[in-house]
Amino acid sequence: MQRIDYSAIGEQLYTATLPNGLELRVVPKKDFATCYAAFATNYGGAHRRFTVDGRQLDTPAGVAHYLEHKMFDLPNGDNALNILSANGADPNAFTSSGMTCYYFQCTEGFEENLRMLLHFVSTPYFTDETVAKEQGIIAQEIRMGEDNPGMAIYYNLLRLLYDHHPIRDQVAGTVESIAEITAQTLYDCHRVFYAPSNMVLCVEGDVDPAEIERIAAECLPTERASVPTADFGAAEGILPVGKEFRVAMEVSAPQFLIGVKLQPGLTGEDALRQRLTATLALRMLCGVSSPFFTRLYADGTLNMDFDYEVDSSAGTVTVIVGGESKDPDKVLAEFIKECQRIAGEGFDEGLFSRARRASLGARLRGLEDFDNVCVSLASGVFEGYCALDAFRLLESVSIDDCRRFVAENLTAERMALSVIEPKKV
C-alpha cells in the first residue's frame, strides 16, 4: 500500500487499488478505541440510465434505494444488521443521489464485523416474495416524504433549477416506479454497480492497513468487472428552468431555499477547489458573522435556522441557502443586493482571514468524526480527488477567488426561490 503523510494535520493515509479494482483507503489511528468502516458503491438514486459493456439500460426510479433496503437479507435467512449489532457494532446504510454506503463502527470485534460487511454487501439474495413485501414499506416511506416540508422544499428547488437531470427526483422513487422493481431488477443492478471495480472501502481506527487489504482481497470477488457509465441526459443550461415555486403545507412559519447551479463536470482537484471556494465565499457572504446575516437577524427577517451548503452529487453542484423567515422575498432581494455589492467591492480582508481560519478549524474538528472522514474519502474517490487535500487547497484560495466566484455565479438571473408557506386557516 502507498502511504501519504499529511504532516500539517497529523494524519496518514494508506491507499491501494486491488486487482479486482476495489479502491482502498485506510487512516490508522493508534490507541483509539473506535474503528469505523464504510463500504460504498458509485451508485445512487440518479443512476437510472447507464451503459455497461456497450449496452444501454434504463431502470425505474428508486432501484438504488430499494437495493440498500434489501441487501441486509442473507441467503440463510439471517439479517446482517442483527448479526453486526449482536457482535457489538453499530451498523447502518444510506443512499444519496450519487452513492450508496454501508457502514458500521465498533470498539471490539472489528475484523469479524468487517468480514460481515464485505460479505453481505457482495452477496445478493432477493426473492419475488421479499421484494413485493418491501414495496409496501418503501411506499409508506415515500408517502411520508411527500408530507415532509424539508423534503418538499428541497425537491421543489431542484425542479426549478434542473430541467431533466435525475437529481431533481426523489432518491426513493415514486410509489408507481417502485412497483416496476422485481427481484431480477435488483440482481441486474447489483451485478453492474456492486462490482469491486465500482466501489471503495474506507477504514479509520487502530488498524493495520496491510491486514485490511488482506481481508478485502480474501472476502470479495477476484474478477475485475467493467465499470458502468452513467447517462444523466443532455447537458443542462446554467440558468434555472423556473424562478419561483410556492406551496402551502403544515408549517408554523414560511420556509425558503434559494438555489444556484454551478458549473458541472469538474473532476479531481478542480472539483474540490470549486467546492472549497464556494463554501468559503458563502461563509463570508451569509454566515452568522457576515454583515448580511447580522443585518437581517437584527430586524427579525432571519433567525438562527438560516444556513448554507454546497450540494455535490451525481455530476451536479448546487449552492443552497435558506431557512425560516417571515418574508422570503425580502431575503432574496437583500441576498441579490449583497452579492452585487461583493461582486463590485470584494470581501473585507479581515473577514476573509477570519473566515478561512474558521473553515480550517471546522475541518480540523471534522477529523475527529470517523464517519465524516470515511464518507468524505469515499465521495472523493468517486470524483477523482482525496478529501484530505482540502486543507492544502483551502490555504491556496484567495480573497479574489471568492469575489470572482460570487460575481460569476451568484447573479439574480441564476437564482431560484422555493417557498413553503403555512396553510391558511
C-alpha positions as CSV (number, residue, x, y, z in Angstrom):
1,M,0.0,0.0,0.0
2,Q,1.1,3.6,-0.6
3,R,1.4,5.8,2.5
4,I,0.7,9.5,2.2
5,D,1.8,11.7,5.1
6,Y,-0.3,14.8,5.9
7,S,2.1,16.3,8.4
8,A,0.3,19.6,8.6
9,I,-2.8,17.9,10.1
10,G,-1.1,15.0,11.8
11,E,-2.7,12.3,9.6
12,Q,-1.5,9.4,7.5
13,L,-3.5,7.8,4.6
14,Y,-2.8,4.4,3.1
15,T,-4.1,3.8,-0.4
16,A,-4.3,0.8,-2.7
17,T,-6.2,-0.4,-5.8
18,L,-6.8,-4.2,-5.5
19,P,-6.5,-6.4,-8.6
20,N,-10.3,-6.6,-8.7
21,G,-10.5,-2.8,-9.0
22,L,-11.6,-2.0,-5.4
23,E,-10.2,1.3,-4.1
24,L,-9.0,1.0,-0.5
25,R,-8.4,4.0,1.9
26,V,-7.2,3.4,5.4
27,V,-6.5,6.1,8.1
28,P,-4.7,4.5,11.1
29,K,-5.5,6.0,14.5
30,K,-3.2,4.3,17.0
31,D,-4.7,3.8,20.5
32,F,-8.1,4.9,19.5
33,A,-10.9,2.7,20.8
34,T,-13.4,3.2,18.0
35,C,-13.0,1.7,14.5
36,Y,-15.2,2.7,11.5
37,A,-15.6,1.1,8.1
38,A,-17.6,2.4,5.1
39,F,-18.1,0.3,2.0
40,A,-19.6,2.4,-0.8
41,T,-20.6,2.0,-4.4
42,N,-20.7,4.7,-7.0
43,Y,-24.4,4.2,-7.4
44,G,-27.2,6.3,-6.2
45,G,-30.8,7.4,-7.0
46,A,-29.7,9.4,-10.1
47,H,-28.1,6.4,-11.8
48,R,-31.2,5.2,-13.6
49,R,-29.8,5.1,-17.2
50,F,-26.3,3.7,-17.8
51,T,-24.1,1.9,-20.3
52,V,-22.1,-1.2,-19.5
53,D,-20.2,-3.5,-21.9
54,G,-21.7,-1.4,-24.8
55,R,-25.3,-1.9,-23.7
56,Q,-27.6,0.9,-22.6
57,L,-30.0,0.1,-19.8
58,D,-32.9,2.0,-18.2
59,T,-34.2,1.2,-14.8
60,P,-37.1,2.6,-12.7
61,A,-36.6,5.4,-10.2
62,G,-35.7,4.1,-6.7
63,V,-33.7,1.0,-7.5
64,A,-30.6,2.1,-5.7
65,H,-32.5,2.9,-2.5
66,Y,-34.5,-0.4,-2.8
67,L,-31.3,-2.4,-3.1
68,E,-30.0,-0.7,0.1
69,H,-33.1,-1.9,1.9
70,K,-32.8,-5.5,0.7
71,M,-29.0,-6.0,0.9
72,F,-29.1,-6.9,4.6
73,D,-31.0,-10.1,3.9
74,L,-28.8,-13.1,3.8
75,P,-29.5,-16.4,1.9
76,N,-29.7,-18.4,5.1
77,G,-32.5,-16.3,6.5
78,D,-30.3,-14.2,8.8
79,N,-30.2,-10.4,8.7
80,A,-26.8,-8.7,8.6
81,L,-28.0,-5.8,10.7
82,N,-28.9,-8.2,13.5
83,I,-25.6,-10.1,13.3
84,L,-23.5,-6.9,13.3
85,S,-25.4,-5.5,16.2
86,A,-25.1,-8.7,18.2
87,N,-21.3,-8.5,17.6
88,G,-21.1,-5.0,19.2
89,A,-21.2,-3.0,16.0
90,D,-23.5,0.0,15.2
91,P,-24.3,-0.6,11.5
92,N,-26.4,1.3,9.0
93,A,-26.6,2.5,5.4
94,F,-27.7,5.4,3.3
95,T,-28.5,6.1,-0.4
96,S,-28.0,9.6,-1.9
97,S,-28.4,10.7,-5.5
98,G,-24.8,9.7,-6.2
99,M,-23.8,7.0,-3.8
100,T,-24.9,4.1,-1.6
101,C,-22.9,3.5,1.5
102,Y,-22.9,0.7,4.1
103,Y,-21.1,1.3,7.3
104,F,-20.5,0.4,11.0
105,Q,-18.5,1.5,13.9
106,C,-17.4,-0.6,16.9
107,T,-15.0,-0.8,19.8
108,E,-14.4,-4.6,19.6
109,G,-14.7,-7.4,17.1
110,F,-13.6,-5.2,14.2
111,E,-12.2,-7.9,11.9
112,E,-15.3,-10.1,12.3
113,N,-17.6,-7.1,11.6
114,L,-15.6,-6.1,8.6
115,R,-15.8,-9.6,7.1
116,M,-19.6,-9.5,7.6
117,L,-19.8,-6.1,6.0
118,L,-17.9,-7.2,2.9
119,H,-19.8,-10.5,2.8
120,F,-23.4,-9.2,2.9
121,V,-22.8,-6.3,0.6
122,S,-21.3,-8.6,-2.0
123,T,-23.9,-11.4,-1.6
124,P,-27.2,-10.5,-3.2
125,Y,-30.3,-12.5,-2.2
126,F,-33.7,-11.5,-3.4
127,T,-37.0,-13.3,-4.0
128,D,-40.2,-12.1,-5.6
129,E,-41.9,-12.5,-2.3
130,T,-39.5,-10.5,-0.2
131,V,-39.3,-7.8,-2.9
132,A,-43.0,-7.5,-3.0
133,K,-43.2,-7.2,0.8
134,E,-40.6,-4.4,0.8
135,Q,-42.7,-2.4,-1.7
136,G,-45.3,-1.6,0.9
137,I,-42.6,-0.5,3.4
138,I,-40.9,1.8,0.9
139,A,-44.2,3.1,-0.5
140,Q,-45.0,4.2,3.0
141,E,-41.6,5.9,3.4
142,I,-42.2,7.7,0.1
143,R,-45.6,9.0,1.2
144,M,-44.2,10.2,4.5
145,G,-41.5,12.1,2.5
146,E,-44.2,13.8,0.4
147,D,-45.7,15.2,3.6
148,N,-42.3,16.4,4.9
149,P,-41.8,20.2,4.4
150,G,-38.0,19.8,4.4
151,M,-38.0,17.3,1.5
152,A,-40.7,19.2,-0.4
153,I,-38.9,22.5,-0.4
154,Y,-35.6,20.8,-1.4
155,Y,-37.0,18.9,-4.4
156,N,-39.2,21.8,-5.4
157,L,-36.0,23.8,-5.6
158,L,-34.1,21.2,-7.6
159,R,-37.0,21.0,-10.1
160,L,-36.7,24.8,-10.6
161,L,-33.0,24.5,-11.2
162,Y,-32.8,21.3,-13.3
163,D,-34.9,20.6,-16.4
164,H,-34.3,16.8,-16.8
165,H,-31.3,15.7,-14.7
166,P,-32.5,12.8,-12.4
167,I,-31.1,14.8,-9.4
168,R,-34.5,16.5,-9.4
169,D,-36.3,13.3,-8.5
170,Q,-36.5,11.7,-5.0
171,V,-33.9,9.1,-4.3
172,A,-36.6,6.6,-3.2
173,G,-38.5,7.0,-6.4
174,T,-42.3,7.1,-6.6
175,V,-45.0,4.6,-5.5
176,E,-45.5,3.9,-9.2
177,S,-41.9,3.5,-10.1
178,I,-41.0,1.1,-7.3
179,A,-44.0,-1.1,-8.4
180,E,-41.9,-1.9,-11.5
181,I,-39.0,-3.3,-9.5
182,T,-38.5,-7.1,-9.4
183,A,-36.0,-9.4,-7.9
184,Q,-34.3,-9.7,-11.3
185,T,-34.0,-5.8,-11.5
186,L,-32.2,-5.9,-8.2
187,Y,-29.9,-8.8,-9.2
188,D,-29.0,-7.0,-12.5
189,C,-28.2,-3.7,-10.8
190,H,-26.2,-5.4,-8.1
191,R,-24.1,-7.2,-10.6
192,V,-23.4,-4.0,-12.5
193,F,-22.9,-1.5,-9.7
194,Y,-21.7,-3.6,-6.7
195,A,-18.6,-4.9,-8.5
196,P,-15.5,-4.1,-6.6
197,S,-14.2,-2.0,-9.5
198,N,-17.1,0.4,-8.9
199,M,-16.6,0.5,-5.1
200,V,-14.4,1.8,-2.3
201,L,-13.7,0.6,1.2
202,C,-12.6,3.3,3.7
203,V,-11.5,2.4,7.3
204,E,-10.3,4.5,10.2
205,G,-9.2,3.3,13.6
206,D,-6.4,1.4,15.4
207,V,-5.9,-1.0,12.5
208,D,-3.2,-2.5,10.3
209,P,-3.6,-1.2,6.7
210,A,-2.0,-4.4,5.3
211,E,-4.4,-6.6,7.2
212,I,-7.4,-4.6,5.9
213,E,-6.1,-5.1,2.4
214,R,-5.7,-8.8,3.0
215,I,-9.2,-9.2,4.4
216,A,-10.7,-7.3,1.4
217,A,-8.8,-9.4,-1.1
218,E,-9.9,-12.6,0.7
219,C,-13.6,-11.7,1.1
220,L,-14.5,-10.1,-2.2
221,P,-14.8,-11.4,-5.8
222,T,-11.5,-11.6,-7.6
223,E,-12.5,-10.7,-11.1
224,R,-12.3,-7.1,-12.3
225,A,-15.7,-6.2,-13.9
226,S,-16.4,-3.3,-16.4
227,V,-17.3,0.0,-14.7
228,P,-20.8,1.3,-15.8
229,T,-21.1,4.8,-17.3
230,A,-23.9,6.9,-16.1
231,D,-26.1,8.8,-18.5
232,F,-27.8,11.8,-16.9
233,G,-29.1,13.1,-20.2
234,A,-28.1,16.2,-22.3
235,A,-26.1,18.9,-20.6
236,E,-28.3,21.3,-18.5
237,G,-28.2,25.0,-19.2
238,I,-26.6,27.2,-16.5
239,L,-29.9,29.1,-15.9
240,P,-32.8,27.7,-13.9
241,V,-35.8,26.4,-15.7
242,G,-38.1,28.2,-13.3
243,K,-37.6,31.2,-10.9
244,E,-40.1,30.5,-8.1
245,F,-42.3,27.9,-6.6
246,R,-44.6,28.2,-3.6
247,V,-46.7,25.6,-1.9
248,A,-48.7,25.6,1.4
249,M,-48.1,22.9,4.0
250,E,-48.4,22.4,7.7
251,V,-45.6,24.7,8.9
252,S,-45.7,27.4,11.6
253,A,-43.7,29.9,9.6
254,P,-42.6,30.3,6.0
255,Q,-39.6,28.3,5.0
256,F,-37.4,29.1,1.9
257,L,-34.4,27.9,-0.1
258,I,-32.5,30.0,-2.7
259,G,-30.5,27.9,-5.2
260,V,-28.0,28.3,-7.9
261,K,-26.4,25.7,-10.2
262,L,-22.6,25.7,-10.5
263,Q,-20.5,24.6,-13.5
264,P,-20.9,20.8,-13.6
265,G,-18.4,18.2,-14.8
266,L,-15.3,19.2,-12.9
267,T,-13.2,16.3,-11.5
268,G,-10.2,15.8,-9.4
269,E,-8.7,18.8,-7.5
270,D,-10.6,21.2,-9.8
271,A,-13.9,19.8,-8.3
272,L,-12.6,20.0,-4.8
273,R,-11.3,23.5,-5.2
274,Q,-14.6,24.7,-6.7
275,R,-16.5,23.5,-3.6
276,L,-13.9,24.9,-1.2
277,T,-14.1,28.3,-2.8
278,A,-17.9,28.3,-2.9
279,T,-18.1,27.3,0.7
280,L,-15.6,29.9,1.9
281,A,-17.4,32.6,-0.2
282,L,-20.7,31.7,1.3
283,R,-19.3,31.8,4.9
284,M,-18.3,35.4,4.3
285,L,-21.4,36.3,2.3
286,C,-24.1,35.0,4.5
287,G,-22.6,33.2,7.5
288,V,-23.5,34.2,11.1
289,S,-20.7,36.7,11.2
290,S,-21.5,38.3,7.8
291,P,-22.9,41.8,7.5
292,F,-25.8,40.3,5.5
293,F,-26.9,37.9,8.2
294,T,-26.4,40.2,11.2
295,R,-28.4,42.9,9.5
296,L,-31.4,40.7,8.7
297,Y,-31.1,38.9,12.0
298,A,-31.3,42.2,13.8
299,D,-34.5,43.3,12.1
300,G,-36.1,39.9,12.6
301,T,-36.2,38.8,9.0
302,L,-33.8,35.8,9.7
303,N,-33.2,33.6,12.7
304,M,-30.5,31.1,13.6
305,D,-32.1,28.4,11.4
306,F,-30.6,30.2,8.4
307,D,-27.8,28.1,6.8
308,Y,-25.9,27.5,3.5
309,E,-24.3,24.5,1.8
310,V,-22.7,23.4,-1.5
311,D,-24.5,20.2,-2.5
312,S,-22.5,18.0,-4.8
313,S,-24.0,14.8,-6.2
314,A,-24.2,12.8,-9.5
315,G,-22.3,15.3,-11.6
316,T,-24.2,18.3,-10.3
317,V,-23.1,21.1,-7.9
318,T,-25.7,23.3,-6.3
319,V,-25.4,26.2,-3.9
320,I,-28.3,26.3,-1.5
321,V,-29.0,28.9,1.2
322,G,-32.2,29.2,3.3
323,G,-34.1,28.7,6.5
324,E,-37.2,30.2,8.1
325,S,-38.3,33.8,7.5
326,K,-41.5,35.8,7.7
327,D,-40.5,37.5,4.4
328,P,-38.6,35.2,2.0
329,D,-39.0,37.7,-0.8
330,K,-37.1,40.3,1.2
331,V,-34.4,37.8,2.0
332,L,-33.9,37.1,-1.7
333,A,-33.9,40.8,-2.6
334,E,-31.3,41.5,0.1
335,F,-29.2,38.5,-0.9
336,I,-29.1,39.6,-4.5
337,K,-28.1,43.1,-3.4
338,E,-25.4,41.8,-1.2
339,C,-24.0,39.6,-4.0
340,Q,-23.9,42.6,-6.3
341,R,-22.1,44.6,-3.7
342,I,-19.5,41.9,-3.1
343,A,-19.0,41.4,-6.9
344,G,-18.1,45.1,-7.2
345,E,-16.3,45.8,-3.9
346,G,-14.9,42.5,-2.9
347,F,-14.7,41.0,0.6
348,D,-13.2,42.7,3.6
349,E,-9.6,41.4,4.2
350,G,-10.2,40.9,7.9
351,L,-13.4,39.0,7.3
352,F,-11.6,36.8,4.8
353,S,-8.8,36.0,7.2
354,R,-11.2,35.1,10.0
355,A,-13.4,33.0,7.6
356,R,-10.5,31.0,6.3
357,R,-9.2,30.3,9.8
358,A,-12.8,29.3,10.9
359,S,-13.1,27.0,7.8
360,L,-9.8,25.3,8.6
361,G,-10.8,24.9,12.2
362,A,-14.1,23.3,11.3
363,R,-12.3,20.9,9.0
364,L,-9.8,20.0,11.7
365,R,-12.6,19.3,14.1
366,G,-14.2,17.1,11.4
367,L,-11.2,14.8,11.6
368,E,-12.5,13.7,15.0
369,D,-15.6,12.2,13.3
370,F,-14.5,9.0,11.8
371,D,-17.8,8.7,9.8
372,N,-17.2,12.1,8.3
373,V,-13.7,11.2,7.3
374,C,-14.6,7.9,5.7
375,V,-17.6,9.1,3.8
376,S,-15.7,12.1,2.6
377,L,-12.9,9.9,1.4
378,A,-15.3,7.7,-0.4
379,S,-17.0,10.6,-2.2
380,G,-13.6,11.9,-3.2
381,V,-12.6,8.6,-4.8
382,F,-15.7,8.7,-7.0
383,E,-14.9,12.2,-8.1
384,G,-11.1,11.8,-8.5
385,Y,-9.7,13.6,-5.5
386,C,-8.6,13.0,-1.9
387,A,-10.7,14.7,0.7
388,L,-7.6,15.2,2.9
389,D,-6.1,17.5,0.3
390,A,-8.8,20.0,1.2
391,F,-6.6,21.5,3.9
392,R,-3.8,22.3,1.4
393,L,-6.2,23.6,-1.3
394,L,-8.1,25.8,1.1
395,E,-4.9,27.6,2.1
396,S,-4.4,28.5,-1.6
397,V,-7.9,30.0,-2.1
398,S,-7.5,33.8,-2.4
399,I,-9.9,36.6,-1.5
400,D,-10.2,37.4,-5.2
401,D,-11.1,33.8,-5.9
402,C,-14.1,34.2,-3.6
403,R,-15.1,37.6,-5.0
404,R,-14.9,36.2,-8.6
405,F,-17.0,33.2,-7.5
406,V,-19.8,35.5,-6.3
407,A,-19.6,37.8,-9.4
408,E,-19.7,34.9,-11.8
409,N,-22.2,32.6,-10.2
410,L,-24.4,34.3,-7.6
411,T,-26.3,36.6,-10.0
412,A,-30.0,37.4,-10.0
413,E,-30.7,35.5,-13.2
414,R,-29.0,32.4,-11.9
415,M,-31.1,32.2,-8.7
416,A,-34.4,30.3,-8.0
417,L,-36.6,30.5,-4.9
418,S,-38.6,27.7,-3.3
419,V,-41.0,28.6,-0.5
420,I,-43.2,26.6,1.8
421,E,-46.0,28.8,3.3
422,P,-48.3,28.0,6.2
423,K,-51.7,26.8,5.3
424,K,-54.4,29.4,5.7
425,V,-56.9,28.6,8.4
